[in-house]
Amino acid sequence: MRRKIVVGNWKMNKNYWQAVELIESLLAYTETRDLKGLEVLIAPAYPFLHYAYQSTKDTKVQVVAQDISAYESGAYTGEVSADMIRSTGVQTVIIGHSERRKYHGEGAQLLGEKIDSALANHLEVIYCMGETLAARRAKAQFEVAKKQLMDVLRPLNRDQMQQICIAYEPVWAIGTGETATAEQAQEMHRYIRQLIADRFDPETAARVPLLYGGSLRPENAALLCAQPDVDGGLMGGAALRAEQFIGVIEAWLTQIPSPAKRGCRSSPGMD
């Protein structure tokens, strides 16, 4: 069984007290709910990482960082290194989100350096990729996906690939209310998995969790998570409200059989 993962990316939202309230709501829900091995991750802003980690230790909620610097240390005002993130207790980082690419001009070389730094500091990576509306209309989505994936994965070995999770986020569906259809998501996820198999091997590809991101919400989560190559979701807006976040989790749980029915143990968490 591949890991099943739902990630809530809070982006630049929530002040400290709002973050506390949302975390408490999620903990109250997950404390009594059988998650069937589903991993629930939240990505608060940097100032709240240590509090969030300490609050969720030994619970069913895990904390990830939204980004890291490619630099290890030094005179880089405003940057946050992988070692700094790791020292908070957090063990996973998002890299390559479309907003980092768009607003901060992050390209393949920089993203590759960030992944190298994350892996060197024993952080797992959620690597984001996806095409723009122009690329989709030009039917170039597969070409874009291949370039974005291979630019950063080609230098990695199989062991390193075990520390990577891929999030497909069609840029045209992020924050727009538009969502890739279940068929479009499955088509791209199947293509991504084949690219990984071609670069490494089918066994490695079969183990890599592939997440869908792009206006994911309770109303469309059930259809998306029913697809064979969609292993979870990366939420933005829906992750900012407890009832919406919980609604997406519930949609995913309807697609996951109980451990007894699976005939195997639940998958391990990110840590």
C-alpha positions as CSV (number, residue, x, y, z in Angstrom):
1,M,0.0,0.0,0.0
2,R,1.3,3.5,-0.9
3,R,1.1,6.1,1.8
4,K,-2.0,8.3,1.7
5,I,-1.3,11.9,2.6
6,V,-3.4,15.1,3.0
7,V,-1.5,18.3,3.3
8,G,-2.9,21.7,4.4
9,N,-0.6,24.6,3.1
10,W,-1.6,27.7,5.1
11,K,0.6,29.9,2.9
12,M,0.8,33.5,4.4
13,N,-2.3,33.2,6.4
14,K,-3.2,33.0,10.1
15,N,-1.8,35.0,13.0
16,Y,-0.5,33.1,16.0
17,W,-3.8,32.9,17.8
18,Q,-5.7,31.8,14.7
19,A,-3.0,29.2,14.1
20,V,-3.5,27.9,17.6
21,E,-7.3,27.7,17.2
22,L,-7.0,25.8,13.9
23,I,-4.5,23.3,15.3
24,E,-6.6,22.7,18.3
25,S,-9.7,22.0,16.1
26,L,-7.7,19.5,14.0
27,L,-6.3,17.8,17.1
28,A,-9.8,17.5,18.6
29,Y,-11.1,15.8,15.4
30,T,-8.1,13.5,14.8
31,E,-7.8,12.4,18.5
32,T,-11.0,10.3,18.3
33,R,-11.1,9.5,14.5
34,D,-9.7,6.3,12.9
35,L,-7.6,7.8,10.1
36,K,-6.9,4.3,8.6
37,G,-3.2,5.2,8.1
38,L,-4.0,8.5,6.4
39,E,-1.3,11.1,7.1
40,V,-2.6,14.6,8.0
41,L,0.0,17.3,7.5
42,I,-0.1,21.1,8.1
43,A,2.2,23.7,6.8
44,P,2.0,26.9,8.9
45,A,4.1,30.0,8.5
46,Y,7.7,29.9,9.8
47,P,7.0,31.8,13.1
48,F,4.6,29.1,14.2
49,L,6.6,26.0,13.3
50,H,8.1,25.2,16.7
51,Y,4.7,25.8,18.5
52,A,2.9,23.7,15.9
53,Y,5.5,20.9,16.2
54,Q,5.4,20.8,20.0
55,S,1.6,20.9,20.0
56,T,1.3,17.9,17.6
57,K,4.0,15.7,18.9
58,D,2.7,12.2,19.5
59,T,-0.6,13.0,17.7
60,K,-2.0,12.1,14.3
61,V,-1.1,15.5,12.9
62,Q,2.3,16.3,11.5
63,V,3.9,19.6,10.7
64,V,5.8,20.6,7.5
65,A,7.6,23.7,6.4
66,Q,6.4,25.7,3.3
67,D,9.9,26.3,1.9
68,I,13.6,26.4,2.7
69,S,16.7,28.3,1.6
70,A,19.2,26.7,-0.8
71,Y,21.9,28.2,1.5
72,E,23.2,26.4,4.6
73,S,24.0,29.5,6.6
74,G,25.5,33.0,6.3
75,A,24.6,36.6,5.5
76,Y,21.3,35.8,3.8
77,T,18.8,38.1,5.6
78,G,15.3,36.6,5.7
79,E,16.3,33.1,4.6
80,V,15.6,30.0,6.6
81,S,17.9,27.0,6.2
82,A,17.1,23.3,6.2
83,D,19.2,22.9,9.4
84,M,17.0,25.6,11.1
85,I,13.9,23.8,10.1
86,R,15.2,20.4,11.2
87,S,16.1,21.9,14.6
88,T,12.5,22.8,15.3
89,G,11.6,19.1,15.0
90,V,9.9,19.5,11.6
91,Q,11.0,16.7,9.2
92,T,9.4,17.6,5.9
93,V,9.4,20.6,3.6
94,I,7.5,21.7,0.5
95,I,9.7,22.7,-2.4
96,G,8.8,24.1,-5.8
97,H,5.3,25.5,-5.1
98,S,4.0,27.4,-8.1
99,E,3.8,30.6,-6.1
100,R,7.5,30.3,-5.3
101,R,8.2,29.8,-9.0
102,K,5.9,32.7,-10.1
103,Y,6.6,35.4,-7.5
104,H,10.2,34.5,-6.6
105,G,11.5,33.3,-9.9
106,E,12.5,29.9,-8.6
107,G,13.8,27.7,-11.4
108,A,15.2,24.2,-11.9
109,Q,18.7,24.9,-10.6
110,L,17.6,26.6,-7.4
111,L,14.9,24.0,-6.7
112,G,17.5,21.3,-7.2
113,E,19.8,23.0,-4.7
114,K,17.0,23.2,-2.2
115,I,16.2,19.5,-2.6
116,D,19.9,18.7,-2.1
117,S,20.0,20.8,1.0
118,A,16.8,19.2,2.4
119,L,18.0,15.7,1.8
120,A,21.4,16.4,3.2
121,N,19.7,17.6,6.4
122,H,17.4,14.5,6.6
123,L,14.3,16.3,5.6
124,E,11.7,14.7,3.4
125,V,10.5,16.7,0.4
126,I,7.1,17.4,-1.1
127,Y,8.0,18.6,-4.6
128,C,5.4,20.6,-6.4
129,M,5.0,20.8,-10.2
130,G,2.3,21.6,-12.7
131,E,1.5,23.4,-15.9
132,T,0.0,26.9,-16.6
133,L,-3.3,27.4,-18.4
134,A,-1.4,28.4,-21.6
135,A,0.6,25.2,-21.5
136,R,-2.6,23.2,-21.0
137,R,-4.4,25.0,-23.9
138,A,-1.3,24.3,-26.1
139,K,-1.5,20.6,-25.1
140,A,2.0,20.9,-23.7
141,Q,1.2,19.8,-20.2
142,F,3.1,16.5,-20.5
143,E,6.2,18.3,-21.9
144,V,6.1,20.7,-19.0
145,A,5.6,17.9,-16.4
146,K,8.6,15.9,-17.8
147,K,10.9,18.9,-17.7
148,Q,9.9,20.0,-14.2
149,L,10.2,16.5,-12.9
150,M,13.4,15.4,-14.6
151,D,15.2,18.7,-14.0
152,V,15.3,17.9,-10.3
153,L,15.0,14.1,-10.1
154,R,17.6,13.1,-12.6
155,P,20.6,13.6,-10.3
156,L,19.0,11.7,-7.4
157,N,19.5,8.0,-6.6
158,R,16.9,5.5,-5.6
159,D,17.4,5.9,-1.9
160,Q,17.0,9.7,-2.2
161,M,13.9,9.2,-4.2
162,Q,12.3,7.4,-1.3
163,Q,12.4,10.7,0.5
164,I,10.4,12.5,-2.2
165,C,6.6,12.9,-2.5
166,I,5.3,14.6,-5.7
167,A,2.4,17.1,-5.7
168,Y,0.8,17.8,-9.1
169,E,-0.7,21.3,-8.9
170,P,-2.0,22.6,-12.3
171,V,-1.3,26.3,-12.0
172,W,-4.6,27.2,-13.7
173,A,-6.5,25.5,-10.9
174,I,-4.8,27.1,-7.9
175,G,-7.0,29.6,-6.1
176,T,-9.2,30.0,-9.1
177,G,-12.0,27.7,-8.1
178,E,-11.2,25.6,-11.2
179,T,-10.2,22.0,-10.6
180,A,-8.7,19.4,-12.9
181,T,-11.3,16.7,-13.6
182,A,-10.7,13.4,-11.9
183,E,-9.8,12.0,-15.4
184,Q,-7.3,14.8,-16.0
185,A,-5.7,14.3,-12.6
186,Q,-5.4,10.6,-13.1
187,E,-4.0,11.0,-16.6
188,M,-1.2,13.3,-15.3
189,H,-0.5,11.2,-12.2
190,R,-0.2,8.1,-14.3
191,Y,2.2,9.9,-16.6
192,I,4.3,11.2,-13.7
193,R,4.5,7.7,-12.2
194,Q,5.7,6.3,-15.6
195,L,8.4,9.0,-15.7
196,I,9.6,8.0,-12.3
197,A,9.6,4.3,-13.4
198,D,11.6,5.2,-16.6
199,R,14.1,7.2,-14.5
200,F,14.5,4.7,-11.7
201,D,12.4,1.5,-11.8
202,P,8.8,0.4,-11.6
203,E,9.1,-0.6,-7.9
204,T,10.4,2.8,-6.9
205,A,7.6,4.5,-8.9
206,A,5.0,2.3,-7.3
207,R,6.1,3.5,-3.9
208,V,6.1,7.3,-4.5
209,P,3.0,9.1,-3.2
210,L,1.5,11.4,-5.8
211,L,-0.7,14.2,-4.4
212,Y,-3.2,16.5,-6.3
213,G,-3.3,20.2,-5.5
214,G,-5.4,22.8,-7.1
215,S,-8.7,24.1,-5.5
216,L,-9.1,20.8,-3.7
217,R,-12.1,20.9,-1.4
218,P,-14.7,18.6,0.2
219,E,-17.0,18.8,-2.9
220,N,-14.4,17.4,-5.3
221,A,-12.1,15.4,-3.1
222,A,-14.1,12.1,-3.3
223,L,-13.8,11.9,-7.1
224,L,-10.2,12.8,-7.1
225,C,-9.1,10.4,-4.4
226,A,-10.9,7.5,-6.0
227,Q,-8.4,7.6,-8.9
228,P,-5.8,4.8,-8.7
229,D,-2.7,7.1,-9.0
230,V,-3.9,9.9,-6.7
231,D,-2.6,9.2,-3.3
232,G,-3.6,12.3,-1.5
233,G,-4.0,16.0,-1.7
234,L,-2.3,19.4,-1.2
235,M,-4.8,22.0,-0.1
236,G,-4.6,25.8,0.1
237,G,-7.8,27.6,0.8
238,A,-9.7,24.6,2.2
239,A,-7.0,24.1,4.8
240,L,-7.7,27.4,6.5
241,R,-11.0,26.4,7.9
242,A,-11.3,23.3,10.2
243,E,-14.6,22.2,8.7
244,Q,-13.3,22.3,5.2
245,F,-10.0,20.6,6.1
246,I,-11.9,17.9,7.9
247,G,-14.3,17.5,5.0
248,V,-11.4,16.7,2.7
249,I,-10.0,14.2,5.2
250,E,-13.4,12.5,5.5
251,A,-13.7,12.3,1.7
252,W,-10.3,10.5,1.6
253,L,-11.2,8.1,4.4
254,T,-14.2,6.8,2.4
255,Q,-11.7,5.5,-0.2
256,I,-9.4,3.8,2.3
257,P,-10.3,0.3,3.5
258,S,-9.7,-0.5,7.1
259,P,-6.3,-2.2,7.9
260,A,-8.0,-5.5,8.5
261,K,-9.6,-5.4,5.0
262,R,-6.4,-4.4,3.4
263,G,-4.6,-7.3,4.9
264,C,-1.6,-5.2,5.9
265,R,-0.5,-2.7,8.4
266,S,-1.0,1.1,8.0
267,S,1.8,2.9,6.2
268,P,4.3,4.7,8.4
269,G,4.2,8.5,8.8
270,M,6.5,11.1,7.4
271,D,8.7,10.8,10.6
